[in-house]
Amino acid sequence: MSSRILITGANGQLGRALVKRYPEAKALDRDQLDITNQEQIENYPWQDIDVIINAAAYTNVDGAETSEGRVSAWRINASGTANLVKAAISNDLVLVHVSTDYVFDGSKENHQEDEPLSPIGVYGQSKAAADIAALIHKKTYIIRTSWVIGDGSNFVRTMLGLADRGIHPVVVADQIGRPTFTEEIASAIDHLLQTKATYGIYNLSNGGPSVSWADFAREIFASAGESEISVTDTTTKEYFASKDNIAPRPMNSTFDLSKIESFGFKPQNWQENLKQYIEVEADK
Ligand SMILES: NC(=O)c1ccc[n+]([C@@H]2O[C@H](COP(=O)([O-])OP(=O)(O)OC[C@H]3O[C@@H](n4cnc5c(N)ncnc54)[C@H](OP(=O)(O)O)[C@@H]3O)[C@@H](O)[C@H]2O)c1
């Protein structure tokens, strides 16, 4: 099975976790397969592939609010995904696509898979368009996830970097959600593929309590043995008051996980996953 998987965006946070999970997969970064290049996608030798896992995306949520970023976000997230959908339909492939909490305005405390799309920023709008395109294909899994932590730039690494420099951060305390470690996303994708679960949308974050970014930061410092670093709460409004081109953020990003659990996948508690992540980071 693994030799017939193609991973796009293989050098991103999720891409790297997928490459570890599927060492035999065709793993292509942007230089090797640009999902916005329609001709390249059309002419790819798809007869060697059964499953496309799309880990490619434009993920700079604030960058997407600039005039250049808006174009890139739509080109990569919406048009790029549509190119993969066409290839999947023409070649009868399974498509695994990754979506985000940013497709919602965050007014609901708990997001179900069938919540109507309500994105409030450009990144979320371009990702919502991708979801609509992906669902045109009957053999699509959409994994909707939040607060991704893997091998790349992410909140945990940022906080550990601050701790190294003895900086006590001010962190927003009014956005609530759950982190998702990339190994967990790779495990969930593998579970859906192996069990041939019903196609459609699946929410997926780690399990455990919903937290604010500020409380997540406190947990990171505690897990890293840096409890002397204090975290000061702020609001999203105050935090971004003096900054330009800031994307509006969903205030509530917690996903209801009962659907994927009913399909036999039990997400690991994020606090456990955080400890494992920090141990690996400490060994680097
Ligand atoms: N990060 C989060 O907190 C978060 C939260 C919820 C959902 N998600 C979703 O989770 C998925 C994975 O995110 P991530 O954190 O792994 O993102 P990431 O680290 O930014 O990785 C995205 C990868 O896509 C590549 N890429 C960009 N444009 C491409 C193109 N035209 N063709 C092929 N590859 C291209 C990037 O390459 P370059 O480096 O060359 O640009 C990068 O390697 C995305 O769908 C994202 O929307 C992320």
The ligand as an ORCA input file, in Angstrom:
! r2SCAN-3c Opt
* xyz 0 1
  N       0.008     24.857     10.711
  C      -1.157     24.866     11.358
  O      -1.274     25.319     12.500
  C      -2.381     24.274     10.701
  C      -3.597     24.292     11.387
  C      -4.719     23.699     10.786
  C      -4.606     23.101      9.544
  N      -3.422     23.143      8.884
  C      -3.344     22.525      7.566
  O      -2.497     21.395      7.676
  C      -1.821     21.167      6.443
  C      -0.332     21.010      6.675
  O       0.153     22.210      7.284
  P       1.670     22.356      7.717
  O       1.682     22.984      9.069
  O       2.397     21.068      7.494
  O       2.145     23.454      6.649
  P       3.619     23.868      6.220
  O       4.614     23.406      7.240
  O       3.539     25.304      5.866
  O       3.866     23.010      4.916
  C       3.227     23.281      3.688
  C       4.109     22.741      2.602
  O       3.443     22.958      1.358
  C       4.433     23.341      0.424
  N       3.858     24.055     -0.706
  C       3.469     25.354     -0.783
  N       3.038     25.623     -2.009
  C       3.157     24.493     -2.739
  C       2.885     24.154     -4.094
  N       2.400     25.047     -4.961
  N       3.114     22.882     -4.508
  C       3.612     21.969     -3.649
  N       3.918     22.234     -2.357
  C       3.679     23.485     -1.913
  C       5.372     24.230      1.216
  O       6.576     24.357      0.527
  P       7.453     25.704      0.652
  O       8.100     25.610      1.987
  O       8.364     25.603     -0.511
  O       6.481     26.847      0.566
  C       5.486     23.437      2.514
  O       6.500     22.469      2.416
  C      -2.217     22.330      5.534
  O      -3.273     21.923      4.694
  C      -2.712     23.392      6.504
  O      -3.639     24.261      5.895
  C      -2.298     23.684      9.449
*
